[in-house]
């Protein structure tokens, strides 16, 4: 969250997001738990991210944090790609589903804006649509937190809805939610990552598929040594 935002506003926004995802956790897992099987470009970006992490010397021995991990399916996919992944999510209900579904993996309740992780210890950070409800003005502080926990040379992969607008999501996964969704230009995200010390390696933008309402963007970046 941005330093200029009042603490009460932070709490209200986080509470709204947490409550919405607590309410839809079981249906979300049922509807999206197998989504990667239908998304070859998404799997290709995750595979490239995992290979970069594994090839980064000490990075191969370091953990990778899947932030906003939801029901844990992407965390498990990363584990299958040979990286030591764990998940963090704001929603206790999402974390409970993830722990039940993947009992051999580690999942924690927490905010990606204030991670309970020491400085410079992670080999990778994944933010798989995790910033969808973060206003663009708050992204610099969020990306600084991602950079803080990454070891020098560590890698970040961020997936997000591409565009330049705020959409209101009133209903999702069969339930009312009431959330703002921010679609962000890839050029803006790349510039903000660079400002946090994360240099771009590659980007990919694909058209919407299925019931997706906007293009999907992926940026792979590396923390400067």
Secondary structure in CASP SS format (residue, H / E / C, confidence):
PFRMAT SS
TARGET T0000
AUTHOR 0000-0000-0000
METHOD secondary structure of the structure
MODEL  1
X C 1.00
X C 1.00
X C 1.00
X C 1.00
X C 1.00
X C 1.00
X H 1.00
X H 1.00
X H 1.00
X H 1.00
X H 1.00
X H 1.00
X H 1.00
X H 1.00
X H 1.00
X H 1.00
X H 1.00
X H 1.00
X H 1.00
X H 1.00
X H 1.00
X H 1.00
X H 1.00
X H 1.00
X H 1.00
X H 1.00
X H 1.00
X H 1.00
X H 1.00
X H 1.00
X H 1.00
X H 1.00
X C 1.00
X C 1.00
X H 1.00
X H 1.00
X H 1.00
X H 1.00
X C 1.00
X H 1.00
X H 1.00
X H 1.00
X H 1.00
X H 1.00
X H 1.00
X H 1.00
X H 1.00
X H 1.00
X H 1.00
X H 1.00
X H 1.00
X H 1.00
X H 1.00
X H 1.00
X C 1.00
X C 1.00
X H 1.00
X H 1.00
X H 1.00
X H 1.00
X H 1.00
X C 1.00
X E 1.00
X E 1.00
X E 1.00
X E 1.00
X E 1.00
X C 1.00
X C 1.00
X C 1.00
X C 1.00
X C 1.00
X H 1.00
X H 1.00
X H 1.00
X H 1.00
X H 1.00
X H 1.00
X H 1.00
X H 1.00
X C 1.00
X C 1.00
X C 1.00
X E 1.00
X E 1.00
X E 1.00
X E 1.00
X E 1.00
X E 1.00
X C 1.00
X C 1.00
X H 1.00
X H 1.00
X H 1.00
X H 1.00
X H 1.00
X H 1.00
X H 1.00
X H 1.00
X H 1.00
X H 1.00
X C 1.00
X C 1.00
X C 1.00
X C 1.00
X E 1.00
X E 1.00
X E 1.00
X E 1.00
X C 1.00
X C 1.00
X C 1.00
X C 1.00
X C 1.00
X C 1.00
X C 1.00
X C 1.00
X C 1.00
X C 1.00
X C 1.00
X C 1.00
X E 1.00
X E 1.00
X E 1.00
X E 1.00
X E 1.00
X E 1.00
X E 1.00
X C 1.00
X C 1.00
X C 1.00
X C 1.00
X C 1.00
X C 1.00
X C 1.00
X H 1.00
X H 1.00
X H 1.00
X H 1.00
X H 1.00
X H 1.00
X H 1.00
X H 1.00
X H 1.00
X H 1.00
X H 1.00
X H 1.00
X H 1.00
X H 1.00
X E 1.00
X E 1.00
X E 1.00
X E 1.00
X E 1.00
X E 1.00
X E 1.00
X E 1.00
X E 1.00
X E 1.00
X E 1.00
X E 1.00
X E 1.00
X C 1.00
X C 1.00
X E 1.00
X E 1.00
X E 1.00
X E 1.00
X E 1.00
X E 1.00
X E 1.00
X E 1.00
X C 1.00
X C 1.00
X E 1.00
X E 1.00
X E 1.00
X E 1.00
X E 1.00
X E 1.00
X E 1.00
X E 1.00
X E 1.00
X E 1.00
X C 1.00
X H 1.00
X H 1.00
X H 1.00
X H 1.00
X H 1.00
X H 1.00
X H 1.00
X H 1.00
X H 1.00
X H 1.00
X C 1.00
X C 1.00
X E 1.00
X E 1.00
X E 1.00
X E 1.00
X E 1.00
X E 1.00
X E 1.00
X E 1.00
X E 1.00
X C 1.00
X C 1.00
X C 1.00
X C 1.00
X C 1.00
X C 1.00
X C 1.00
X C 1.00
X C 1.00
X E 1.00
X E 1.00
X E 1.00
X E 1.00
X E 1.00
X E 1.00
X E 1.00
X E 1.00
X C 1.00
X C 1.00
END
